[in-house]
C-alpha cells in the first residue's frame, strides 16, 4: 500500500510515518516509480510504535526492541547492556503503574455510570 493508505488506516500523518522510517522503525520498499510501498504488516507495526511512544519510550529504545515484538517471538538481543536492561525494567514498571492507574479510573467511571443508570431507572419507575 502507498503511504496515504497506511496513513488513513493507522490514523497517523504521512509526515509521522516518514519520521518513523527515518528513525529506522519502519521499512518501506520502493516501487519502480520511486514511490514508497508499505507491507500490510506495517499497519500493526505502526500501532505498536504509537503504543510504545505513548507509553513514553524514546524511538532509540523502540528501534532496539521492535524485533523482539515480531511473531513468532524469536528474541535475539546480543547487545543488551546492563544499562539497557535497567532502563527497560524501569519503563516496564512505569507502564505497570500507568495500567493500574488507568484500571482504577476505568472502574471508577464504570461505577459512576452504574449509579447514574440506576438513578435514571428509579426515576423512570
C-alpha positions as CSV (number, residue, x, y, z in Angstrom):
1,X,0.0,0.0,0.0
2,X,1.1,3.6,-0.5
3,X,1.8,6.0,2.3
4,X,-1.6,7.6,2.0
5,X,-3.4,4.4,2.6
6,X,-1.2,3.5,5.6
7,X,-1.8,7.0,7.0
8,X,-5.5,6.5,6.7
9,X,-5.6,3.0,8.1
10,X,-3.4,3.9,11.1
11,X,-4.7,7.5,11.7
12,X,-1.1,8.6,11.5
13,X,0.1,11.5,9.4
14,X,2.3,10.9,6.4
15,X,4.9,13.2,8.0
16,X,5.0,11.0,11.1
17,X,5.2,7.8,9.0
18,X,8.2,9.3,7.2
19,X,9.7,10.2,10.6
20,X,9.3,6.6,11.8
21,X,11.1,5.5,8.6
22,X,13.9,7.9,9.2
23,X,14.3,6.6,12.7
24,X,14.5,3.0,11.4
25,X,11.2,2.0,12.9
26,X,9.5,1.3,9.6
27,X,11.0,0.0,6.4
28,X,9.2,0.7,3.1
29,X,10.2,-0.8,-0.2
30,X,10.3,1.3,-3.3
31,X,8.3,0.8,-6.5
32,X,9.8,1.3,-9.9
33,X,8.4,4.8,-10.0
34,X,10.2,5.6,-6.7
35,X,7.1,5.7,-4.5
36,X,7.2,4.1,-1.1
37,X,5.3,0.8,-0.8
38,X,4.3,-0.4,2.7
39,X,3.6,-4.0,3.5
40,X,0.2,-4.9,5.2
41,X,2.1,-6.0,8.4
42,X,3.1,-2.4,8.9
43,X,-0.4,-1.4,10.0
44,X,0.1,-3.4,13.2
45,X,3.7,-2.2,13.4
46,X,2.6,1.5,13.4
47,X,0.1,0.6,16.2
48,X,2.9,-0.9,18.2
49,X,5.2,2.1,17.7
50,X,2.5,4.5,18.7
51,X,1.7,2.5,21.8
52,X,5.3,2.4,22.8
53,X,5.7,6.1,22.2
54,X,2.5,6.8,24.2
55,X,4.0,4.8,27.0
56,X,7.0,7.1,27.0
57,X,9.6,5.1,25.3
58,X,12.0,7.0,23.1
59,X,12.5,6.0,19.5
60,X,16.1,4.8,20.1
61,X,14.8,2.2,22.6
62,X,11.8,1.3,20.4
63,X,14.1,0.7,17.5
64,X,16.0,-1.9,19.6
65,X,13.1,-3.7,21.0
66,X,10.8,-3.8,17.8
67,X,12.5,-7.0,16.5
68,X,11.5,-8.7,19.8
69,X,7.9,-7.9,19.2
70,X,7.6,-9.8,15.9
71,X,5.7,-13.1,15.9
72,X,6.7,-15.7,16.3
73,X,8.7,-14.3,19.1
74,X,12.3,-15.1,18.4
75,X,14.2,-12.9,20.8
76,X,17.8,-12.3,19.9
77,X,19.3,-9.3,21.7
78,X,23.1,-9.8,21.6
79,X,23.9,-6.2,22.5
80,X,21.7,-5.8,25.7
81,X,23.8,-3.9,28.2
82,X,23.1,-3.8,31.9
83,X,22.0,-0.1,31.4
84,X,19.6,-1.2,28.7
85,X,18.1,-3.9,30.8
86,X,17.7,-1.5,33.8
87,X,16.1,1.1,31.5
88,X,13.6,-1.5,30.1
89,X,12.8,-2.7,33.7
90,X,12.2,0.9,34.7
91,X,10.0,1.5,31.7
92,X,8.1,-1.7,32.3
93,X,7.4,-0.8,35.9
94,X,6.3,2.7,34.9
95,X,3.9,1.1,32.4
96,X,2.5,-1.2,35.0
97,X,1.9,1.8,37.3
98,X,0.1,3.6,34.5
99,X,-2.0,0.5,33.7
100,X,-3.0,0.2,37.3
101,X,-3.9,3.9,37.4
102,X,-6.0,3.6,34.2
103,X,-7.7,0.5,35.5
104,X,-8.7,2.3,38.7
105,X,-10.1,5.2,36.7
106,X,-12.0,2.9,34.3
107,X,-13.5,1.1,37.3
108,X,-14.5,4.4,38.9
109,X,-16.2,5.6,35.8
110,X,-18.0,2.2,35.4
111,X,-19.3,2.6,39.0
112,X,-20.4,6.1,38.3
113,X,-22.2,5.0,35.1
114,X,-23.9,2.2,37.0
115,X,-25.1,4.6,39.7
116,X,-26.3,7.1,37.1
117,X,-28.2,4.4,35.2
118,X,-29.7,3.0,38.4
119,X,-30.8,6.6,39.4
120,X,-32.3,7.1,35.9
121,X,-34.1,3.8,36.2
122,X,-35.5,4.6,39.6
123,X,-36.8,8.0,38.4
124,X,-38.5,6.4,35.4
125,X,-40.4,3.9,37.6
